[in-house]
Amino acid sequence: MKRADSDEAPSGRMIPLTPAVFYILFALADGDRHGYAIMQETVKLSEGEFRMGPATLYTNIQRLLAAGLIKEVSGGSGEQDARRRNYRLTRQGRAQMEQELERMRKLLRRAQGSSLAARTAH
């Protein structure tokens, strides 16, 4: 059983993920994207409730690259596509995102079974 004061996941990564990191990984789950496409997909996935600017996006992309959770891949065949940096979720990144989703599912189940859920239903 994990200690309550430990935020380390079994893989050594930090859990919970920040919203920016979670949405970047989530946006890459269905395929490669360049930075602007990641920002657009984030807005879509969050139904407009989460937006990040370029500084937040690219700071987090650098962290994710360094952690091995995403990798840079070559762009498309067009001149503009070739200049864009595209990113892909790694196996490690997918595992990290799945761990976070499972943590969220457990939390939701606990909340639904608590007296808190009954009070907020009114």
N, C-alpha and C positions, 0 to 999 in steps of 0.2 A: 504494500500500500504506500502511496506517495505521501510524503510529509506535507502538512498544510502550508508550511512556509516555503516550500520549494516550487519554483516556477519552471523547473527543468523538465522537459519531456524526455522519455526514454532515449530518443535520438540525440539528446544534447541540445536541442533547439529550445528557444523560449516559447512557452505557452502561458497565457493566450497570445495570439498574434495581434499586432496593432491593426486597426481597421484598414489603414493604407496597405500594409503587407498582405492582409487577408484578401482584399479586393484585387490586388495585382495578381496574386496567385490564382484566384478565382477567375479573373479575366483571361488568364493564359490556359485554363483547364481545357478549353475547346480548341486550342490551336495557337499558332504563332501570331504575334501582334507587334506592331511598332508602338512607340510611346503614346502618340496621340490616340491611336485605336484603343490602347489600354485605358486611357482616361475616359473615352466615350463609353466603352464597355462597362466601366465602373459605375458610371451614372445610370446606365441601363439596368445593371444587376441590382443596384440599390434603389431602383425606382426613383431616382433623383434625390435621395436622402443623403448621399455621400458624394462629395466632389473633392478632387485634389488638384492642386496646381502643378505646373511643371517642376518646380523646385522640390516639392514633396515626392512627386513621382520619381524623378531621377535620383534623388538621394536614396530612396528605398530600393530602386533598381540596382544601384551600386552595392548596397548591403546584401541584396539577394544574390547578386552575381558572386560576391565574395564568399557567401555562405554555401554556394553551390546549389541553391534552390531553383535558380533559373540560369539559362545560358543564352549567349548571343548567337544568332544564326544569320546566315546570309539572307538578303532581301530578295525580291522578285527579279524578273528579267529586265524590266524597264529601267531607264536611267534614274528616275526618281526613286524607284523601289530599291535599286542597288545602293543608293546613298543612305537610305533609312536603316536604322538599327532595329532589327527584329529580335524578339525574345521568345524563348520556349521554356516551358515548365520542365524541370528535370524529374527523374523518378523520385529523388529525395524531396523535391518541392511538392510533388503530388502527395507523397506520404505525409508531409508536414501539414498540408491543407486538409487532408482526410482526418488527421489527428485533431485538428482544430474543429472540424465539423462534428466529430464524435463528442468532443468536449461540450460543444454547444447543444447537441442533442440531449446529452445527460443533464445538463443544466436546465433545459426546457422541461424535461420529464420531471425533474425535482420540483420545479416551480409549479407545474400543473398539478402535482400531488400535494402541494402545500396549502396552508390556510391563506396565504397571500393570493393564490389564484381565485379562491372563493370571494375574497374582498374586492378584487379588481374586476370581477365579472359583472358587478352591478353598475 
